């Protein structure tokens, strides 16, 4: 896989922006979806916020510890139909447009996120 990626990068790409078009990267992204390196993220709420959830509002006070279940998001069938199936095509450009940007968090999110960004 590594050799194939190197070949595609060196021989096929003319611009960095085309990197997301490499089919081999779809495989890697799908592996990271199924087996994220960070399955749970913890954050502290920096300001009070009200989350409108259906017909009720949930108030989250400043300083509240927030736990994000990345593995749960990555395996949610409403986001990724048939989530146990290995399907690299989930990461083609058209499919990615259908999802919220935070529906794929292989390295977390925010300013301390890993420099590698496949979103």
N, CA, C and O atoms as a MOPAC input file, in Angstrom:
PM7 MOZYME 1SCF
protein

 N      0.82900 1    -1.18400 1     0.00000 1
 C      0.00000 1     0.00000 1     0.00000 1
 C      0.87700 1     1.25200 1     0.00000 1
 O      0.60700 1     2.20200 1    -0.73500 1
 N      1.91900 1     1.25300 1     0.81800 1
 C      2.80300 1     2.41700 1     0.88400 1
 C      3.46300 1     2.68100 1    -0.47000 1
 O      3.53700 1     3.82600 1    -0.91600 1
 N      3.93600 1     1.63000 1    -1.11500 1
 C      4.56800 1     1.80000 1    -2.42800 1
 C      3.57500 1     2.34500 1    -3.45200 1
 O      3.92200 1     3.19500 1    -4.27300 1
 N      2.34300 1     1.85200 1    -3.39700 1
 C      1.32200 1     2.32900 1    -4.32500 1
 C      1.04100 1     3.81400 1    -4.10100 1
 O      0.92300 1     4.58000 1    -5.05700 1
 N      0.93400 1     4.21600 1    -2.83200 1
 C      0.70800 1     5.62400 1    -2.52600 1
 C      1.85600 1     6.48700 1    -3.02300 1
 O      1.63600 1     7.53400 1    -3.63200 1
 N      3.06800 1     6.05000 1    -2.76600 1
 C      4.24000 1     6.81600 1    -3.22000 1
 C      4.24300 1     6.95300 1    -4.73600 1
 O      4.52300 1     8.02700 1    -5.26700 1
 N      3.93200 1     5.86800 1    -5.42800 1
 C      3.89500 1     5.92200 1    -6.88800 1
 C      2.84600 1     6.92900 1    -7.35900 1
 O      3.12500 1     7.78000 1    -8.20500 1
 N      1.63600 1     6.82400 1    -6.80300 1
 C      0.56900 1     7.73000 1    -7.22700 1
 C      0.93500 1     9.18400 1    -6.95300 1
 O      0.68200 1    10.05800 1    -7.78200 1
 N      1.51800 1     9.43700 1    -5.81200 1
 C      1.90100 1    10.81000 1    -5.47100 1
 C      2.98300 1    11.31500 1    -6.41500 1
 O      2.88400 1    12.42400 1    -6.94100 1
 N      4.01200 1    10.50500 1    -6.63000 1
 C      5.14700 1    10.93700 1    -7.45500 1
 C      4.83400 1    10.99400 1    -8.94300 1
 O      5.27700 1    11.91200 1    -9.63200 1
 N      4.08200 1    10.03000 1    -9.44200 1
 C      3.89200 1     9.89900 1   -10.88000 1
 C      2.58100 1    10.47200 1   -11.41600 1
 O      2.50800 1    10.86000 1   -12.58200 1
 N      1.56200 1    10.52700 1   -10.58900 1
 C      0.24700 1    10.89100 1   -11.08700 1
 C     -0.12700 1    12.33900 1   -10.76000 1
 O     -0.71900 1    13.03400 1   -11.58500 1
 N      0.21600 1    12.77800 1    -9.57500 1
 C     -0.23900 1    14.09500 1    -9.13100 1
 C      0.56300 1    15.23200 1    -9.73000 1
 O      1.78900 1    15.17300 1    -9.82400 1
 N     -0.14500 1    16.25400 1   -10.12500 1
 C      0.51100 1    17.47200 1   -10.56600 1
 C      0.34200 1    18.57400 1    -9.53000 1
 O      1.17100 1    19.47900 1    -9.43900 1
 N     -0.72500 1    18.49700 1    -8.75400 1
 C     -1.00300 1    19.51700 1    -7.75200 1
 C     -1.35300 1    18.84100 1    -6.43600 1
 O     -1.93900 1    17.75800 1    -6.42300 1
 N     -0.99300 1    19.47900 1    -5.33400 1
 C     -1.29800 1    18.94600 1    -4.01000 1
 C     -2.80700 1    18.80100 1    -3.81000 1
 O     -3.25100 1    17.86500 1    -3.14500 1
 N     -3.59300 1    19.70400 1    -4.37100 1
 C     -5.04000 1    19.68600 1    -4.19000 1
 C     -5.66500 1    18.38900 1    -4.70100 1
 O     -6.75100 1    18.01000 1    -4.26400 1
 N     -4.99100 1    17.71800 1    -5.61200 1
 C     -5.52500 1    16.47500 1    -6.16300 1
 C     -5.31900 1    15.28400 1    -5.23000 1
 O     -5.79500 1    14.18500 1    -5.51700 1
 N     -4.62200 1    15.48900 1    -4.12700 1
 C     -4.31100 1    14.39800 1    -3.20700 1
 C     -5.56400 1    13.65500 1    -2.76700 1
 O     -5.55400 1    12.42800 1    -2.66900 1
 N     -6.65100 1    14.39300 1    -2.50100 1
 C     -7.86700 1    13.73500 1    -2.02400 1
 C     -8.53000 1    12.86800 1    -3.09200 1
 O     -9.44800 1    12.10800 1    -2.78100 1
 N     -8.09000 1    12.96700 1    -4.32500 1
 C     -8.65200 1    12.15500 1    -5.39900 1
 C     -8.00000 1    10.77200 1    -5.49900 1
 O     -8.49600 1     9.91400 1    -6.22800 1
 N     -6.91300 1    10.54600 1    -4.79100 1
 C     -6.23300 1     9.25400 1    -4.85800 1
 C     -7.08400 1     8.17800 1    -4.19600 1
 O     -7.43400 1     8.28700 1    -3.02100 1
 N     -7.40800 1     7.15900 1    -4.94300 1
 C     -8.24700 1     6.09100 1    -4.41600 1
 C     -7.58300 1     5.38100 1    -3.24200 1
 O     -8.27400 1     4.93400 1    -2.32700 1
 N     -6.27200 1     5.27100 1    -3.24900 1
 C     -5.57700 1     4.61300 1    -2.13700 1
 C     -5.83900 1     5.33500 1    -0.81800 1
 O     -5.89100 1     4.70000 1     0.23500 1
 N     -6.00500 1     6.65000 1    -0.86700 1
 C     -6.29600 1     7.39700 1     0.35400 1
 C     -7.69500 1     7.08900 1     0.87400 1
 O     -7.93800 1     7.18900 1     2.07700 1
 N     -8.61500 1     6.71700 1    -0.00800 1
 C     -9.94400 1     6.32000 1     0.44400 1
 C     -9.83500 1     5.09500 1     1.35100 1
 O    -10.52700 1     5.00300 1     2.36500 1
 N     -8.96300 1     4.15500 1     0.98100 1
 C     -8.75900 1     2.95500 1     1.80200 1
 C     -8.23500 1     3.32200 1     3.18100 1
 O     -8.70500 1     2.79700 1     4.19000 1
 N     -7.26800 1     4.21700 1     3.22300 1
 C     -6.69000 1     4.62700 1     4.50500 1
 C     -7.73500 1     5.34200 1     5.35200 1
 O     -7.83900 1     5.08700 1     6.55200 1
 N     -8.50900 1     6.23300 1     4.73900 1
 C     -9.55000 1     6.94300 1     5.47700 1
 C    -10.58500 1     5.97200 1     6.03700 1
 O    -11.04600 1     6.14100 1     7.16600 1
 N    -10.95300 1     4.96200 1     5.25900 1
 C    -11.93800 1     3.98800 1     5.73100 1
 C    -11.37100 1     3.15900 1     6.88200 1
 O    -12.10200 1     2.82100 1     7.81300 1
 N    -10.10100 1     2.83100 1     6.83300 1
 C     -9.46800 1     2.13400 1     7.96300 1
 C     -9.51200 1     3.01700 1     9.20200 1
 O     -9.81600 1     2.54100 1    10.29600 1
 N     -9.20900 1     4.30500 1     9.03700 1
 C     -9.23000 1     5.22200 1    10.18400 1
 C    -10.65200 1     5.44900 1    10.69600 1
 O    -10.84000 1     5.71400 1    11.88300 1
 N    -11.64600 1     5.35100 1     9.83100 1
 C    -13.03500 1     5.45200 1    10.29100 1
 C    -13.38800 1     4.25200 1    11.16000 1
 O    -13.96600 1     4.40000 1    12.23700 1
 N    -13.03700 1     3.07200 1    10.68500 1
 C    -13.38200 1     1.86100 1    11.43200 1
 C    -12.54500 1     1.68300 1    12.69400 1
 O    -13.02200 1     1.14500 1    13.69300 1
 N    -11.29800 1     2.13600 1    12.64300 1
 C    -10.37300 1     1.93500 1    13.76100 1
 C     -9.63700 1     3.23800 1    14.06700 1
 O     -8.43200 1     3.33200 1    13.83100 1
 N    -10.35200 1     4.25600 1    14.59400 1
 C     -9.69900 1     5.54600 1    14.84200 1
 C     -8.59500 1     5.42900 1    15.89200 1
 O     -8.71800 1     4.68900 1    16.86700 1
 N     -7.51900 1     6.17500 1    15.66900 1
 C     -6.40400 1     6.14500 1    16.62100 1
 C     -6.80600 1     6.76100 1    17.95300 1
 O     -6.23000 1     6.43000 1    18.99000 1
 N     -7.78000 1     7.64700 1    17.93300 1
 C     -8.29400 1     8.27400 1    19.15000 1
 C     -9.80700 1     8.02800 1    19.17800 1
 O    -10.56500 1     8.81500 1    18.61100 1
 N    -10.26200 1     6.93500 1    19.83700 1
 C    -11.68600 1     6.60300 1    19.79600 1
 C    -12.57000 1     7.50300 1    20.66400 1
 O    -13.78500 1     7.55100 1    20.47600 1
 N    -11.95100 1     8.21900 1    21.62200 1
 C    -12.69200 1     9.11800 1    22.51200 1
 C    -11.90700 1    10.41000 1    22.64900 1
 O    -10.69500 1    10.38800 1    22.86000 1
 N    -12.60200 1    11.54300 1    22.52800 1
 C    -11.97900 1    12.85200 1    22.73000 1
 C    -12.61400 1    13.51700 1    23.93900 1
 O    -13.82600 1    13.42600 1    24.13100 1
 N    -11.82000 1    14.17600 1    24.74400 1
 C    -12.32800 1    14.96100 1    25.86100 1
 C    -11.98900 1    16.41900 1    25.62400 1
 O    -10.86500 1    16.75500 1    25.25100 1
 N    -12.96100 1    17.27500 1    25.84300 1
 C    -12.78200 1    18.71100 1    25.70900 1
 C    -13.46800 1    19.38700 1    26.89000 1
 O    -14.35100 1    18.80700 1    27.52300 1
 N    -13.05600 1    20.61200 1    27.18000 1
 C    -13.70700 1    21.40800 1    28.21100 1
 C    -14.41300 1    22.56400 1    27.52300 1
 O    -13.81900 1    23.28400 1    26.72100 1
 N    -15.68400 1    22.73100 1    27.84500 1
 C    -16.48900 1    23.80000 1    27.26300 1
 C    -15.92000 1    25.14400 1    27.72300 1
 O    -15.80400 1    25.39000 1    28.92400 1
 N    -15.56700 1    26.01000 1    26.77800 1
 C    -14.91800 1    27.28700 1    27.10700 1
 C    -15.90600 1    28.42400 1    27.33000 1
 O    -15.53500 1    29.47800 1    27.84700 1
 N    -17.15300 1    28.21900 1    26.94400 1
 C    -18.19200 1    29.22100 1    27.20000 1
 C    -19.53600 1    28.51700 1    27.26300 1
 O    -19.73600 1    27.48200 1    26.62800 1
 N    -20.45600 1    29.08500 1    28.03300 1
 C    -21.78100 1    28.47500 1    28.12100 1
 C    -22.43500 1    28.46700 1    26.74300 1
 O    -22.32700 1    29.42100 1    25.97100 1
 N    -23.11000 1    27.36900 1    26.46500 1
 C    -23.78600 1    27.23100 1    25.17300 1
 C    -25.09700 1    26.48500 1    25.38300 1
 O    -25.20600 1    25.63500 1    26.26600 1
 N    -26.07600 1    26.81000 1    24.56900 1
 C    -27.35300 1    26.09800 1    24.59600 1
 C    -27.45700 1    25.30600 1    23.30100 1
 O    -27.37700 1    25.86300 1    22.20600 1
 N    -27.63700 1    23.99800 1    23.44600 1
 C    -27.75000 1    23.11000 1    22.29100 1
 C    -29.22400 1    22.81500 1    22.03300 1
 O    -29.88800 1    22.22900 1    22.88700 1
 N    -29.74300 1    23.20500 1    20.88400 1
 C    -31.14400 1    22.88900 1    20.57700 1
 C    -31.26100 1    21.44300 1    20.09700 1
 O    -30.90200 1    21.12100 1    18.96400 1
 N    -31.75800 1    20.59400 1    20.95800 1
 C    -31.92200 1    19.17800 1    20.63600 1
 C    -33.42200 1    18.89700 1    20.53400 1
 O    -34.12900 1    18.95800 1    21.53900 1
 N    -33.90200 1    18.59800 1    19.36000 1
 C    -35.32500 1    18.36800 1    19.05100 1
 C    -36.18900 1    19.46300 1    19.67600 1
 O    -36.07600 1    20.63100 1    19.30300 1
 N    -37.05300 1    19.09000 1    20.62900 1
 C    -37.96700 1    20.07700 1    21.20300 1
 C    -37.50000 1    20.62500 1    22.54800 1
 O    -38.23400 1    21.37400 1    23.19400 1
 N    -36.29300 1    20.26400 1    22.98100 1
 C    -35.75700 1    20.80200 1    24.23700 1
 C    -34.40300 1    21.44500 1    23.97700 1
 O    -33.73200 1    21.13800 1    22.99100 1
 N    -34.01900 1    22.32900 1    24.86400 1
 C    -32.69100 1    22.93800 1    24.80100 1
 C    -31.85400 1    22.38400 1    25.93900 1
 O    -32.33600 1    22.23200 1    27.06200 1
 N    -30.60900 1    22.08800 1    25.64600 1
 C    -29.69200 1    21.59300 1    26.67100 1
 C    -28.64500 1    22.66600 1    26.91000 1
 O    -27.94800 1    23.08700 1    25.98700 1
 N    -28.54000 1    23.10900 1    28.17400 1
 C    -27.56800 1    24.12800 1    28.53800 1
 C    -26.28900 1    23.44000 1    28.99400 1
 O    -26.31900 1    22.56600 1    29.86100 1
 N    -25.17300 1    23.83600 1    28.41000 1
 C    -23.86900 1    23.29600 1    28.78700 1
 C    -23.07400 1    24.44100 1    29.40900 1
 O    -22.65700 1    25.35900 1    28.70200 1
 N    -22.86000 1    24.39500 1    30.73000 1
 C    -22.13900 1    25.48700 1    31.38700 1
 C    -20.65200 1    25.50800 1    31.02700 1
 O    -20.06900 1    24.47900 1    30.68700 1
 N    -20.06100 1    26.68000 1    31.10500 1
 C    -18.61900 1    26.83000 1    30.91000 1
 C    -17.90100 1    25.92100 1    31.90500 1
 O    -18.30900 1    25.81900 1    33.06200 1
 N    -16.84200 1    25.26700 1    31.45800 1
 C    -16.06100 1    24.39200 1    32.32300 1
 C    -16.51900 1    22.94500 1    32.33200 1
 O    -15.87800 1    22.10100 1    32.95900 1
 N    -17.60900 1    22.64100 1    31.65500 1
 C    -18.12500 1    21.27100 1    31.60300 1
 C    -17.20400 1    20.39500 1    30.75400 1
 O    -16.78300 1    20.79000 1    29.66700 1
 N    -16.90100 1    19.20600 1    31.26400 1
 C    -16.12800 1    18.23600 1    30.49400 1
 C    -17.03900 1    17.61000 1    29.44500 1
 O    -18.09900 1    17.07900 1    29.77300 1
 N    -16.62500 1    17.67400 1    28.19500 1
 C    -17.38200 1    17.10600 1    27.08400 1
 C    -16.61800 1    15.88400 1    26.57900 1
 O    -15.42300 1    15.96900 1    26.30000 1
 N    -17.29600 1    14.76400 1    26.46500 1
 C    -16.70000 1    13.55600 1    25.91800 1
 C    -17.32600 1    13.27700 1    24.55800 1
 O    -18.54600 1    13.17000 1    24.42900 1
 N    -16.47600 1    13.16000 1    23.55200 1
 C    -16.92700 1    12.89800 1    22.18800 1
 C    -16.55600 1    11.45500 1    21.85100 1
 O    -15.37900 1    11.09600 1    21.84100 1
 N    -17.55000 1    10.64600 1    21.58200 1
 C    -17.31300 1     9.24400 1    21.26000 1
 C    -17.07000 1     9.11000 1    19.75600 1
 O    -17.99400 1     8.85100 1    18.98400 1
 N    -15.82900 1     9.29000 1    19.36200 1
 C    -15.45200 1     9.24500 1    17.95000 1
 C    -15.85400 1     7.91000 1    17.33300 1
 O    -16.41500 1     7.87200 1    16.23800 1
 N    -15.57100 1     6.83600 1    18.02200 1
 C    -15.92400 1     5.51800 1    17.50100 1
 C    -17.43200 1     5.40800 1    17.28300 1
 O    -17.87700 1     4.80400 1    16.30800 1
 N    -18.21000 1     5.98700 1    18.18400 1
 C    -19.66300 1     5.98800 1    18.02600 1
 C    -20.11500 1     6.77400 1    16.81000 1
 O    -21.02600 1     6.35200 1    16.09800 1
 N    -19.48300 1     7.91600 1    16.56600 1
 C    -19.80300 1     8.71700 1    15.37700 1
 C    -19.42700 1     7.94200 1    14.12200 1
 O    -20.20200 1     7.87200 1    13.16700 1
 N    -18.23500 1     7.36400 1    14.13200 1
 C    -17.74300 1     6.64200 1    12.95400 1
 C    -18.53700 1     5.37000 1    12.66100 1
 O    -18.51100 1     4.86900 1    11.53700 1
 N    -19.24000 1     4.84700 1    13.66200 1
 C    -20.03200 1     3.62500 1    13.45900 1
 C    -21.53700 1     3.89700 1    13.45300 1
 O    -22.33500 1     2.96000 1    13.48900 1
 N    -21.92600 1     5.16100 1    13.40900 1
 C    -23.34500 1     5.52500 1    13.41700 1
 C    -23.96300 1     5.23600 1    12.04300 1
 O    -23.54000 1     5.82100 1    11.04600 1
 N    -24.96000 1     4.34200 1    11.97900 1
 C    -25.54100 1     3.98900 1    10.67900 1
 C    -26.31800 1     5.12800 1    10.02100 1
 O    -26.57500 1     5.07500 1     8.81800 1
 N    -26.69600 1     6.15600 1    10.78000 1
 C    -27.36200 1     7.30000 1    10.14900 1
 C    -26.35800 1     8.19300 1     9.43100 1
 O    -26.73900 1     8.98600 1     8.56900 1
 N    -25.08600 1     8.07300 1     9.77600 1
 C    -24.02300 1     8.83800 1     9.11600 1
 C    -23.32600 1     7.97500 1     8.07100 1
 O    -23.08200 1     8.41300 1     6.94600 1
 N    -23.01100 1     6.74500 1     8.46000 1
 C    -22.32000 1     5.79400 1     7.58100 1
 C    -23.18200 1     4.54200 1     7.44400 1
 O    -23.07000 1     3.63100 1     8.26400 1
 N    -24.04300 1     4.48000 1     6.42200 1
 C    -24.88200 1     3.28600 1     6.24300 1
 C    -24.03400 1     2.00600 1     6.20400 1
 O    -22.95000 1     1.97400 1     5.62200 1
 N    -24.55800 1     0.96900 1     6.83400 1
 C    -23.84500 1    -0.31100 1     6.92500 1
 C    -22.43300 1    -0.07600 1     7.46300 1
 O    -21.45200 1    -0.38300 1     6.78400 1
 N    -22.32500 1     0.46600 1     8.67700 1
 C    -21.03300 1     0.92400 1     9.20000 1
 C    -19.98400 1    -0.16000 1     9.40700 1
 O    -18.79300 1     0.14800 1     9.46900 1
 N    -20.39400 1    -1.42100 1     9.51500 1
 C    -19.40500 1    -2.48200 1     9.70500 1
 C    -18.76600 1    -2.92800 1     8.39100 1
 O    -17.75300 1    -3.62700 1     8.39200 1
 N    -19.35200 1    -2.52600 1     7.29100 1
 C    -18.82200 1    -2.87600 1     5.97300 1
 C    -17.62800 1    -1.97800 1     5.64400 1
 O    -17.66500 1    -0.77100 1     5.88500 1
 N    -16.58200 1    -2.57000 1     5.09900 1
 C    -15.42200 1    -1.80100 1     4.64000 1
 C    -15.74700 1    -1.24700 1     3.25800 1
 O    -15.82900 1    -1.99800 1     2.28500 1
 N    -15.93400 1     0.06900 1     3.17500 1
 C    -16.35400 1     0.70500 1     1.92500 1
 C    -15.57500 1     2.00200 1     1.70100 1
 O    -16.03600 1     3.07000 1     2.10600 1
 N    -14.41300 1     1.92800 1     1.06900 1
 C    -13.58900 1     3.11900 1     0.84100 1
 C    -14.28500 1     4.20700 1     0.02800 1
 O    -13.90400 1     5.37500 1     0.11500 1
 N    -15.28800 1     3.84700 1    -0.75300 1
 C    -15.98800 1     4.84700 1    -1.56800 1
 C    -16.73500 1     5.87200 1    -0.72800 1
 O    -17.19400 1     6.88800 1    -1.25100 1
 N    -16.86100 1     5.61200 1     0.57900 1
 C    -17.47300 1     6.59900 1     1.47300 1
 C    -16.70000 1     7.91800 1     1.44000 1
 O    -17.23900 1     8.96500 1     1.79900 1
 N    -15.44100 1     7.86500 1     1.01100 1
 C    -14.57300 1     9.03900 1     1.07800 1
 C    -14.32400 1     9.69400 1    -0.27100 1
 O    -13.45500 1    10.55700 1    -0.39700 1
 N    -15.08400 1     9.28500 1    -1.27900 1
 C    -14.99400 1    10.01400 1    -2.54200 1
 C    -15.65100 1    11.38300 1    -2.33100 1
 O    -16.45100 1    11.56400 1    -1.41300 1
 N    -15.30900 1    12.31700 1    -3.17200 1
 C    -15.73600 1    13.70700 1    -2.99600 1
 C    -17.25500 1    13.84000 1    -2.84900 1
 O    -17.72300 1    14.57000 1    -1.97500 1
 N    -18.01900 1    13.15800 1    -3.67700 1
 C    -19.48000 1    13.28000 1    -3.62700 1
 C    -20.06000 1    12.75900 1    -2.31800 1
 O    -20.99000 1    13.35500 1    -1.77500 1
 N    -19.52900 1    11.66700 1    -1.81200 1
 C    -20.02300 1    11.10800 1    -0.55100 1
 C    -19.64400 1    11.99200 1     0.63300 1
 O    -20.44700 1    12.18000 1     1.54700 1
 N    -18.43300 1    12.53200 1     0.62600 1
 C    -17.99700 1    13.39600 1     1.73200 1
 C    -18.86700 1    14.63800 1     1.85600 1
 O    -19.09900 1    15.12700 1     2.96200 1
 N    -19.34600 1    15.15000 1     0.73400 1
 C    -20.19200 1    16.35100 1     0.74800 1
 C    -21.50800 1    16.11800 1     1.48300 1
 O    -22.11900 1    17.06900 1     1.97000 1
 N    -21.94500 1    14.87600 1     1.57000 1
 C    -23.22100 1    14.54500 1     2.20600 1
 C    -23.14100 1    14.56300 1     3.73200 1
 O    -24.17300 1    14.57700 1     4.40200 1
 N    -21.94100 1    14.56400 1     4.28300 1
 C    -21.75400 1    14.45600 1     5.73200 1
 C    -21.30300 1    15.77500 1     6.34900 1
 O    -20.70400 1    16.62300 1     5.68700 1
 N    -21.60500 1    15.92300 1     7.62200 1
 C    -21.09600 1    17.05200 1     8.39900 1
 C    -19.57200 1    16.92500 1     8.47200 1
 O    -19.06100 1    15.80900 1     8.56600 1
 N    -18.83500 1    18.04000 1     8.43100 1
 C    -17.36400 1    17.96600 1     8.47600 1
 C    -16.81500 1    17.24900 1     9.71400 1
 O    -15.72400 1    16.68100 1     9.67000 1
 N    -17.56400 1    17.27400 1    10.80600 1
 C    -17.08500 1    16.60400 1    12.02400 1
 C    -17.57300 1    15.16300 1    12.14000 1
 O    -17.48300 1    14.56500 1    13.21300 1
 N    -18.08500 1    14.60300 1    11.05600 1
 C    -18.51400 1    13.20300 1    11.07500 1
 C    -17.33900 1    12.25800 1    10.87000 1
 O    -17.49700 1    11.04100 1    10.97200 1
 N    -16.17200 1    12.80200 1    10.58500 1
 C    -14.95600 1    12.00000 1    10.42500 1
 C    -13.85100 1    12.67800 1    11.22400 1
 O    -13.34100 1    13.73100 1    10.84200 1
 N    -13.49200 1    12.05100 1    12.34300 1
 C    -12.53300 1    12.64200 1    13.27900 1
 C    -11.38200 1    11.68700 1    13.58700 1
 O    -11.19300 1    11.33700 1    14.75200 1
 N    -10.61900 1    11.25700 1    12.61000 1
 C     -9.57600 1    10.27200 1    12.89200 1
 C     -8.46900 1    10.79400 1    13.80000 1
 O     -7.80800 1    10.01000 1    14.48100 1
 N     -8.26100 1    12.10500 1    13.81900 1
 C     -7.20800 1    12.69800 1    14.64700 1
 C     -7.75800 1    13.73700 1    15.60400 1
 O     -6.98400 1    14.47100 1    16.21800 1
 N     -9.06100 1    13.81900 1    15.74800 1
 C     -9.65800 1    14.84800 1    16.58200 1
 C    -10.10200 1    16.02900 1    15.73900 1
 O    -10.20900 1    15.92900 1    14.51600 1
 N    -10.35700 1    17.13800 1    16.39400 1
 C    -10.82100 1    18.34100 1    15.70900 1
 C    -10.38400 1    19.54500 1    16.52600 1
 O    -10.13500 1    19.43600 1    17.72700 1
 N    -10.29300 1    20.66900 1    15.88100 1
 C     -9.91100 1    21.90100 1    16.56700 1
 C     -8.47300 1    22.28000 1    16.29600 1
 O     -7.80200 1    21.66000 1    15.47000 1
 N     -7.99800 1    23.30600 1    16.99700 1
 C     -6.67500 1    23.84800 1    16.69200 1
 C     -5.52500 1    22.92500 1    17.09200 1
 O     -4.40000 1    23.12900 1    16.63500 1
 N     -5.77000 1    21.92600 1    17.92200 1
 C     -4.69900 1    20.98600 1    18.29400 1
 C     -4.79000 1    19.67700 1    17.51400 1
 O     -4.11800 1    18.69700 1    17.83500 1
 N     -5.61200 1    19.68100 1    16.51000 1
 C     -5.79400 1    18.50600 1    15.66400 1
 C     -4.47900 1    18.16300 1    14.97000 1
 O     -3.64800 1    19.03600 1    14.72000 1
 N     -4.30600 1    16.91100 1    14.67100 1
 C     -3.11300 1    16.46900 1    13.95200 1
 C     -2.97800 1    17.22900 1    12.64100 1
 O     -3.97700 1    17.57100 1    12.00700 1
 N     -1.74900 1    17.49100 1    12.24000 1
 C     -1.49900 1    18.24100 1    11.01400 1
 C     -2.04400 1    17.52100 1     9.78600 1
 O     -2.41900 1    18.15900 1     8.80200 1
 N     -2.08600 1    16.21200 1     9.84500 1
 C     -2.63500 1    15.44000 1     8.72100 1
 C     -4.13900 1    15.64300 1     8.68500 1
 O     -4.81900 1    15.38200 1     9.67800 1
 N     -4.66100 1    16.09300 1     7.58500 1
 C     -6.08900 1    16.35100 1     7.46100 1
 C     -6.61000 1    15.72100 1     6.18200 1
 O     -6.25600 1    16.14300 1     5.08100 1
 N     -7.45400 1    14.70700 1     6.33500 1
 C     -8.00300 1    14.03400 1     5.15800 1
 C     -9.46000 1    14.40200 1     4.95600 1
 O    -10.15000 1    13.74300 1     4.17700 1
 N     -9.94700 1    15.41800 1     5.62000 1
 C    -11.34300 1    15.85000 1     5.42900 1
 C    -11.46500 1    16.71200 1     4.22000 1
 O    -12.56000 1    17.17100 1     3.89700 1

